[in-house]
Amino acid sequence: MPIEMPIETSSLGLAAEDAARWAAKAGVVVRELRNLDEAHAVIDLLVEIWGRPENPLITVEFLRALTKAGNYVAGAYDGDRLIGVCIGFHEEPAARTLHSHIAGVVPELAGRGVGTALKLHQRAWALARGIIAIEWTFDPLVSRNAYFNIVKLGALPVEYLPNFYGAMHDAINGGDDTDRLLARWELLSPRVLAACSGTPFERPVGGPSSRRVAAPADIEALRVSDAATAGAWRHRLRDELEPLMASGGRVVDFDCELGYLVELGDPDLEQIRRTS
């Protein structure tokens, strides 16, 4: 794949070093998956994480097509066991962006750093191909994912997407509306460089031009114990966060106790932008 705007060799080397360091820290080997047996293993792992054996999130046939077309499919191995997977595909050529569609790790290994190792491998892979940003969606109600994406990786939400996929009756979503935040990972931004190197970056603390939007501590447990309250959380967060972002507000941080920190936009300027 030709690179229109070459990325400095030093940046590529640092990205590869960051990926290798995080993989070693997690105790995994992360590599691309290309053959048919590996494709079946990916589907089996997705079913283990999300359920839905009768209707998996992706099929072997489509996965094979993605890899043949040069898209991103990688797995994290603990010895011979596949324990995590990440799948992405290219956006329109002019965007120079990869869309990361699925990423998951077996539940019992959450917190070990496998997800970070996968994402940093994906980042190094993208930069080597001249891709300067990766986007993906995540459920804004899942606080651990919000913290991981915004604080640990340095990605920032750029759009609120109400009920993006429609109902997904799996072990994670539970048939709830699938509101999503679209996160954008600017791979060479100072914020992301600091996050990937393991150097703490200065986090905003908020002020008169900012607002906090709360999120539940554990929406997945709440969906099991109290579906009505979980549904109420969906509408509460949507009603607060969606209009803030639509009027130009920018999510700049996430705190597991305080929720999303939004730098408020100027509604008048946003209206001019939309009509110009």
C-alpha positions in Angstrom: 0.0 0.0 0.0 1.6 3.3 -1.0 2.2 5.9 1.6 1.2 9.4 0.5 2.8 11.3 3.4 5.7 9.2 4.8 5.9 8.9 8.5 9.3 9.4 10.1 11.2 6.2 10.5 11.9 7.1 14.2 8.1 7.3 14.8 7.6 3.9 13.3 10.4 2.4 15.4 9.0 3.9 18.6 5.5 2.6 17.8 6.9 -0.9 17.3 8.9 -0.7 20.5 5.8 0.5 22.4 3.8 -2.4 21.0 6.5 -5.0 21.9 6.9 -3.6 25.4 3.2 -3.7 26.2 2.9 -7.2 24.8 5.8 -8.4 27.0 4.2 -6.7 30.0 0.9 -8.6 29.3 2.7 -11.8 28.7 1.4 -12.4 25.2 2.5 -12.6 21.6 0.5 -10.4 19.3 0.5 -11.3 15.6 -1.5 -11.0 12.4 -3.9 -14.0 11.7 -4.2 -15.1 8.1 -5.0 -18.8 7.6 -8.3 -20.7 7.8 -7.6 -22.4 11.1 -6.8 -19.0 12.7 -10.1 -17.6 11.3 -12.1 -20.4 12.9 -10.2 -19.7 16.2 -11.2 -16.0 16.0 -14.9 -16.8 15.5 -14.8 -19.3 18.4 -13.2 -16.6 20.6 -15.8 -14.0 19.6 -18.6 -16.5 20.5 -16.9 -17.1 23.9 -16.8 -13.4 24.7 -20.2 -12.2 23.2 -22.2 -15.4 23.0 -24.6 -15.7 20.0 -23.2 -19.1 18.6 -26.1 -19.2 16.2 -25.4 -15.6 14.9 -21.7 -14.7 15.5 -20.6 -11.1 15.2 -18.6 -11.9 12.0 -18.4 -15.0 9.8 -15.3 -17.0 8.8 -16.0 -16.2 5.1 -16.1 -12.5 5.7 -13.0 -12.6 7.9 -11.1 -14.4 5.2 -12.1 -11.7 2.7 -11.0 -9.0 5.1 -7.5 -10.5 5.5 -7.2 -11.2 1.7 -8.0 -7.5 1.0 -5.2 -6.4 3.3 -7.2 -5.4 6.4 -6.2 -5.8 10.0 -6.9 -9.0 11.9 -4.6 -9.8 14.8 -4.7 -12.1 17.9 -3.0 -12.2 21.3 -1.6 -15.6 22.3 -0.8 -16.8 25.8 1.3 -19.8 24.7 -0.8 -21.7 22.2 -4.1 -20.2 23.4 -5.8 -17.3 21.5 -7.0 -15.0 24.3 -7.7 -11.7 22.5 -8.5 -10.5 19.0 -8.7 -7.2 17.2 -10.2 -6.6 13.7 -10.2 -3.5 11.6 -10.8 -2.3 8.1 -9.8 0.7 6.0 -12.0 3.7 5.8 -12.3 5.8 2.5 -8.8 6.3 1.0 -8.7 10.1 1.5 -9.4 9.6 5.3 -6.1 7.7 5.9 -7.9 6.1 8.8 -8.5 2.5 10.0 -11.8 1.6 11.5 -11.3 -0.9 14.4 -14.6 -2.9 14.3 -14.1 -5.6 17.0 -11.7 -6.0 19.9 -12.1 -8.4 22.7 -10.3 -10.4 25.4 -11.5 -13.5 27.3 -13.2 -12.1 30.4 -11.1 -13.9 33.0 -8.0 -12.1 31.8 -9.4 -8.6 31.9 -7.0 -6.2 33.6 -3.9 -8.0 32.5 -3.1 -5.5 29.7 -3.9 -7.8 26.7 -6.3 -5.2 25.3 -3.5 -2.5 25.4 -1.1 -4.9 23.7 -3.5 -5.5 20.9 -4.3 -1.8 20.4 -0.6 -0.8 20.3 0.1 -3.6 17.8 -2.7 -2.2 15.7 -1.3 1.3 16.0 2.2 0.2 14.8 0.6 -1.8 12.0 -1.4 1.3 10.9 1.5 3.7 11.1 3.7 1.4 9.0 1.0 1.7 6.2 0.8 5.5 6.4 -2.4 5.5 8.4 -2.4 8.3 10.9 -5.7 7.7 12.9 -7.8 4.8 14.1 -11.5 5.1 14.9 -13.8 2.8 16.7 -17.1 2.8 18.6 -17.8 1.9 22.2 -20.8 2.0 24.6 -20.6 5.2 26.6 -22.3 3.4 29.5 -19.4 1.0 30.0 -17.1 3.0 32.3 -14.1 0.6 32.1 -14.1 0.9 28.3 -14.4 4.7 28.5 -11.5 4.9 30.9 -9.4 2.5 28.8 -10.1 4.4 25.5 -9.8 8.0 26.7 -7.2 7.8 29.5 -5.1 4.7 28.9 -4.9 5.0 25.1 -5.5 8.8 24.7 -8.3 8.5 22.1 -11.1 11.1 22.3 -14.8 10.7 21.4 -15.9 12.8 18.4 -19.5 11.8 17.8 -22.5 10.4 19.7 -24.3 7.7 17.7 -27.8 6.8 19.1 -28.8 3.1 18.8 -26.1 2.7 16.2 -26.4 -1.1 15.6 -30.0 -1.6 16.7 -30.7 -4.3 19.3 -27.9 -6.8 19.9 -29.1 -9.7 21.9 -25.8 -11.0 23.2 -24.1 -11.6 26.5 -22.7 -8.1 26.7 -25.4 -5.8 25.2 -28.4 -7.7 26.6 -30.9 -6.3 24.0 -30.4 -2.6 25.2 -30.3 0.2 22.6 -26.8 0.3 21.2 -25.8 3.9 21.6 -22.1 4.4 20.8 -19.4 7.0 21.0 -17.1 7.2 18.0 -13.6 7.5 19.4 -10.7 8.8 17.3 -7.2 7.9 18.0 -4.7 10.4 16.5 -1.8 8.1 16.4 1.0 10.7 16.5 -0.6 13.3 18.8 1.3 14.3 21.9 -1.5 12.9 24.1 -1.3 9.5 22.3 2.5 9.4 22.2 2.5 10.0 26.0 -0.1 7.3 26.6 1.6 4.7 24.5 5.0 5.3 26.0 3.5 4.9 29.5 4.2 8.5 30.4 1.3 10.2 32.2 -0.1 13.1 30.3 -1.6 16.2 31.9 -5.3 15.5 32.2 -7.8 18.4 32.2 -9.6 19.2 35.4 -12.5 21.2 34.1 -13.7 24.7 34.8 -16.5 27.2 34.1 -16.6 26.2 30.4 -16.9 22.5 31.1 -19.5 20.0 32.4 -19.5 16.5 33.9 -21.8 13.8 32.6 -22.1 10.9 34.9 -21.9 7.2 33.9 -22.7 4.1 35.9 -20.0 2.2 37.7 -20.8 -1.2 36.2 -23.6 -1.2 33.6 -23.0 -4.9 32.7 -23.8 -6.0 36.2 -26.7 -3.6 36.4 -28.2 -5.1 33.2 -28.4 -8.4 35.0 -29.6 -7.2 38.4 -31.9 -4.3 37.4 -32.7 -4.0 33.7 -35.1 -1.1 34.3 -32.4 1.0 36.0 -29.9 0.1 33.3 -32.3 1.3 30.7 -32.9 4.5 32.6 -29.1 5.1 32.6 -29.1 4.8 28.8 -31.7 7.6 28.4 -30.2 9.8 31.0 -26.7 9.7 29.5 -28.0 10.1 26.0 -30.2 13.1 26.9 -27.2 14.8 28.5 -24.2 13.9 26.4 -25.7 13.8 22.8 -26.9 17.4 22.8 -23.6 18.6 24.3 -21.6 17.0 21.6 -24.0 18.0 18.9 -23.6 21.7 19.9 -19.8 21.5 19.6 -18.9 20.1 23.1 -15.7 18.0 23.2 -15.2 15.1 25.5 -11.7 15.6 26.9 -11.4 13.2 29.8 -13.2 10.5 31.8 -13.2 9.7 35.5 -14.6 6.5 36.8 -16.4 8.3 39.6 -17.2 11.6 38.0 -17.9 10.5 34.4 -17.2 12.4 31.2 -15.6 15.8 31.2 -17.0 17.9 28.3 -15.5 21.2 27.2 -18.6 23.1 26.1 -18.9 24.4 22.6 -20.4 27.6 21.3 -23.9 26.7 19.9 -23.9 29.8 17.6 -20.6 28.9 16.0 -21.8 25.3 15.6 -24.9 26.4 13.8 -22.8 28.6 11.5 -20.6 25.5 10.8 -23.6 23.3 10.0 -25.2 25.8 7.6 -22.0 27.0 5.8 
